[in-house]
Amino acid sequence: MLVERGIQVMNFEVVGDAYAIASNYLRTTGAIPHTMVTDERLLRIIIRMFQHGEYNRLKLANKAIAEFEARIAA
């Protein structure tokens, strides 16, 4: 993550990797369709978690999967 003059800059590699992991799993389980279109709900979850301090791509993916599935079930 880059920090310059007190402004947090998002690390797109971490967010992108977390999204790829989570979306692959959710596509495999059928929770999201098999398309090349980005699922905005999943991406928003990952970005929010990243902005709140979670920088580990695997933890981001796992937490995002859990939250996404919980929202679907509700």
N, C-alpha and C positions, 0 to 999 in steps of 0.2 A: 504494500500500500504506500502511496506517495502522500506526503504531507508538506505543504508549502505555505508559509505565512498563515498558519492556523486554518487553512482550508483543506478539508479532506477530499482527496481525489479517489474515485472508485477504481479498484483494480479489476479491470474487465476480464482478465484471465481467470481469476478466482471465481467470479460470478458466472462466467461462461462455462467453466468446467463443472461447477455445481449444478448449473441448469442442465448441462448435457447428461450428467449422471442421473439426476432426478427425472428428467423427461424420458430418458431411455427406460428407466424402471416403470414409470407410469404408463408409457406406451405398451410395454410388455404385458402389464397387468390389465390393459384395456381402459384405464382411467382417463386417458386422453387419446384422441385419434392419431393414427399413424400418418401424419402429414409433416411437411417441412415448415409449417407455420408455427411461430413461437406462441406458446400458451401464455397469455398475458397474466393470468391469475398466478401461475407458478412463478413467473419471473418477478412479479411484484412481491411475493412472499420472500424470495431469495434476496432481493435488493433490500427489503426492509430489515431482514436479519443481518445482512452485511453492514448496513448503516448503524445497527445497534451493537456492533462489535464482534460478530462471529466471522472470522477470516479463514477458517479451515474449510476447504472445499467439500470434503467428505461429510463433515458435521452439518454444513449448510444444506447439502443435498438431503441427508437423512432427516433433518428437522423439517425441511420444506416438504418432503414426501409425507411425513406424519401429519403436518398441518393441512396439506392439500387433501389428503384422504379424510381427515376429520371434518373438513368443511363439506366434502361431498356427502358424507354420511349424515350430516346434520340436516 
